[in-house]
Amino acid sequence: MAVTFNNFIIRPITIDDVEKYFSFVEKNRDRIAPLFPVIAQSTLTLEDTHGYIKRRMERAEKKEYIIFVIVDIEINKIIGATFLKAIDWKSLKSEIGAFVEESYEGKGIFSQALTIAIKHCFWVLELNKVFFKIHQNNVRYIRTAEKLGFTLEGVLREDFRGLDGKYADMMYFGLLKSDKGV
């Protein structure tokens, strides 16, 4: 899958993205680390990032975990990523997550990239459900989930353990293939 929208493209990550992905994460590490600690800790060096991407690509081949990068075409720079993780082939569902560089927030890029990834889940992977687990304090992400038609299905108590060792409640938002708007 590679889809162009406005001046951006969303596509699967490749091993050729190591330096650009490392730069993207490094620039945004402080923002990424609290909510995506595995990514932050697995990409501390170029060598780490190479290994991380290689492992994720191997899992993508097995359809277990898929990373899509969002690239600003004009400057050929990774400005965001969306990923499908915990793909459950028995229940036909997947958790989805995403983040974009701060300077690209509020421009609709995040929502458009997520919409493309969600359609990929439903129409290419033929999943029945996509869900977010969103930190209770991440108001912007919650608004995006609601805007995209997700339904709050519940709160998962102390479901996330941050780098500081503290637990946080996560809000569980789901979207079914049969829901309107997809």
LOZA-767038 format. One line per 2 residues: number of its first residue (from 1); their letters; for each residue x, y, z of C-alpha. Coordinates in Angstrom, 3 decimals. Layout:
// LOZA-767038
NUM) a) X Y Z ~ ...
// end
This chain:
// LOZA-767038
1) ma) 0.000 0.000 0.000 ~ 1.231 3.450 -0.892
3) vt) -1.336 6.243 -0.940 ~ -0.680 9.876 -1.795
5) fn) -2.770 12.661 -0.273 ~ -2.068 16.386 -0.605
7) nf) 1.758 16.618 -0.440 ~ 2.142 13.432 1.595
9) ii) 2.415 9.720 1.080 ~ 1.658 6.951 3.535
11) rp) 3.446 3.688 2.823 ~ 4.965 0.680 4.578
13) it) 8.309 1.300 6.229 ~ 11.383 -0.112 4.465
15) id) 14.957 -0.737 5.534 ~ 15.919 2.307 3.427
17) dv) 14.025 4.450 5.963 ~ 16.439 3.800 8.844
19) ek) 18.160 7.211 8.884 ~ 14.973 9.201 8.245
21) yf) 13.000 7.224 10.828 ~ 15.794 7.591 13.382
23) sf) 15.880 11.375 12.763 ~ 12.108 11.585 13.072
25) ve) 12.030 9.662 16.361 ~ 15.073 11.493 17.738
27) kn) 13.465 14.879 17.051 ~ 10.219 13.755 18.721
29) rd) 11.595 11.370 21.351 ~ 10.421 13.405 24.348
31) ri) 6.869 13.455 22.971 ~ 6.898 9.796 21.857
33) ap) 8.511 8.197 24.920 ~ 5.647 8.600 27.429
35) lf) 3.062 7.009 25.131 ~ 5.183 4.745 22.920
37) pv) 8.042 3.627 25.189 ~ 8.978 0.584 23.102
39) ia) 9.587 2.749 20.037 ~ 11.542 5.314 22.051
41) qs) 13.741 2.677 23.701 ~ 14.262 0.590 20.545
43) tl) 15.569 3.440 18.397 ~ 18.249 5.115 20.524
45) tl) 20.943 4.733 17.836 ~ 21.010 4.194 14.079
47) ed) 22.032 0.592 14.714 ~ 19.128 0.104 17.137
49) th) 16.754 1.654 14.626 ~ 18.011 -0.637 11.859
51) gy) 17.341 -3.677 14.049 ~ 13.958 -2.336 15.118
53) ik) 12.817 -1.743 11.537 ~ 14.173 -5.108 10.402
55) rr) 12.255 -6.909 13.172 ~ 9.082 -4.963 12.410
57) me) 9.384 -5.756 8.689 ~ 9.727 -9.457 9.540
59) ra) 6.563 -9.207 11.634 ~ 4.852 -7.322 8.790
61) ek) 5.552 -10.248 6.455 ~ 3.698 -12.446 8.958
63) ke) 0.955 -9.775 9.232 ~ 1.539 -9.389 12.969
65) yi) 2.685 -5.756 13.189 ~ 2.762 -3.227 10.351
67) if) 4.362 0.235 10.345 ~ 3.356 2.837 7.785
69) vi) 5.411 6.009 7.536 ~ 3.974 9.378 6.572
71) vd) 6.354 11.247 4.282 ~ 6.300 14.910 3.313
73) ie) 6.914 14.522 -0.431 ~ 8.264 18.059 -0.958
75) in) 11.201 17.544 1.397 ~ 11.317 13.714 1.386
77) ki) 11.102 13.586 5.171 ~ 9.267 11.212 7.504
79) ig) 6.885 13.350 9.540 ~ 4.765 10.654 11.127
81) at) 3.954 7.001 11.476 ~ 0.925 4.835 11.989
83) fl) 1.125 1.233 13.001 ~ -1.058 -1.802 13.357
85) ka) -0.127 -3.929 16.317 ~ -1.614 -6.849 18.195
87) id) -3.254 -8.043 14.984 ~ -5.627 -10.791 16.075
89) wk) -6.482 -13.062 13.151 ~ -8.979 -15.133 15.161
91) sl) -11.119 -12.123 16.088 ~ -10.126 -10.156 12.972
93) ks) -9.118 -7.030 14.856 ~ -6.069 -4.840 15.384
95) ei) -4.916 -2.056 17.622 ~ -3.879 1.043 15.720
97) ga) -1.581 3.819 16.846 ~ -0.002 6.874 15.279
99) fv) 1.963 10.029 15.883 ~ 3.106 13.004 13.830
101) ee) 5.747 15.642 14.251 ~ 4.468 18.561 16.308
103) sy) 4.868 21.101 13.493 ~ 2.469 19.008 11.348
105) eg) -0.264 18.730 13.983 ~ -3.609 20.414 13.457
107) kg) -3.420 20.231 9.660 ~ -5.542 17.115 9.103
109) if) -2.561 14.972 8.126 ~ -2.904 12.735 11.171
111) sq) -6.611 12.093 10.514 ~ -6.089 11.459 6.807
113) al) -3.242 9.005 7.412 ~ -5.291 7.161 10.029
115) ti) -8.277 6.992 7.677 ~ -6.084 5.416 4.992
117) ai) -4.636 2.894 7.462 ~ -8.116 2.045 8.770
119) kh) -9.419 1.448 5.246 ~ -6.392 -0.797 4.666
121) cf) -7.404 -2.785 7.760 ~ -10.978 -3.255 6.590
123) wv) -10.643 -3.627 2.832 ~ -7.181 -5.159 2.335
125) le) -6.567 -7.131 5.522 ~ -10.311 -7.790 5.844
127) ln) -10.397 -7.137 9.578 ~ -13.705 -6.558 11.332
129) kv) -12.527 -4.158 14.036 ~ -9.845 -1.567 14.655
131) ff) -9.280 -0.135 18.113 ~ -7.318 2.546 19.911
133) ki) -6.098 2.354 23.472 ~ -5.658 6.022 24.339
135) hq) -4.081 7.436 27.474 ~ -6.758 9.134 29.546
137) nn) -4.966 12.509 29.348 ~ -4.410 12.516 25.572
139) vr) -7.313 14.838 24.714 ~ -6.173 15.512 21.148
141) yi) -5.997 11.796 20.313 ~ -9.407 11.196 21.939
143) rt) -10.930 13.952 19.776 ~ -9.379 12.400 16.664
145) ae) -10.805 8.969 17.521 ~ -14.251 10.476 17.984
147) kl) -13.947 12.485 14.752 ~ -13.093 9.276 12.865
149) gf) -16.229 7.582 14.178 ~ -14.745 5.425 16.936
151) tl) -16.933 4.581 19.918 ~ -15.713 4.636 23.502
153) eg) -16.256 1.039 24.601 ~ -14.756 1.302 28.058
155) vl) -11.825 2.194 30.255 ~ -9.047 -0.317 30.828
157) re) -7.883 0.311 34.362 ~ -4.116 0.549 34.882
159) df) -3.606 -0.995 31.448 ~ -0.471 0.969 30.536
161) rg) 2.805 1.199 32.398 ~ 4.908 4.206 31.466
163) ld) 8.671 4.609 31.539 ~ 8.306 6.083 35.014
165) gk) 6.807 2.783 36.198 ~ 3.433 4.359 36.914
167) ya) 0.222 2.807 35.644 ~ -2.408 4.710 33.713
169) dm) -5.946 3.994 32.651 ~ -6.459 3.633 28.917
171) my) -9.615 4.530 27.064 ~ -10.644 1.809 24.621
173) fg) -12.192 3.131 21.395 ~ -13.440 0.710 18.738
175) ll) -14.524 1.008 15.125 ~ -16.269 -1.813 13.292
177) ks) -16.146 -2.395 9.565 ~ -19.939 -2.070 9.580
179) dk) -19.833 1.372 11.201 ~ -20.767 4.331 9.009
181) gv) -18.083 6.497 7.452 ~ -15.544 3.861 6.487
// end
